[in-house]
């Protein structure tokens, strides 16, 4: 890439692309060497889009505390969906298990595969 950068016209699209890649070289190496890292964050963008679109609707949630609770709940639902869980079934399972769940095992209630009986 360094050789290509020296041989093409300054300010060209090719130079801009090479400079962009070189500035992010450690991340590019990590991505190329992993084989499991996603090339983009489209899954996250798609998961939070309903929240971003709904922001205007949620301006008046009743109180700041209610807004924080809503944000936490929406984050948990989005995480459940991203992990292939049925959000409604996950929530029902958590609400059933929560009263008897020891504090030391509360992480088992989080919406990750194999953490609940989805």
C-alpha positions, 0 to 999 in steps of 0.5 A: 500500500505504501508503494501504491500511495507513492505512485498515484496522484495526490488527492486521488480517490486511490490515495484517499483509500490507501491513507484511510486503510493505513490510518486504521492498519492495526484494526484491519490486521485484527479483522483480517487475522480473526476470521470471526470479527464482523466487517461492519456494525450493521447488526448493532445499527439495525438493533438500535434503529427502533430506539433512535426512531422512537426517541422523539416519542419517548421524550416524555417518559414521565421522569428521568428515572423512567427514561433510564429504566426504558433504555435499560429494558430496550437494551436487554430486548435488543441483546436478546434478539441479537442472540437469537432469543425470543424476547418475550419468552426470555423476559417471562423466564427471567421474571419467573426465576428472578425472585429465587435467583441468588445475587451470585447467579444474576448474570445467568439471567442476562439475554445471552445464549445458554443463559436462560431456558429460551 
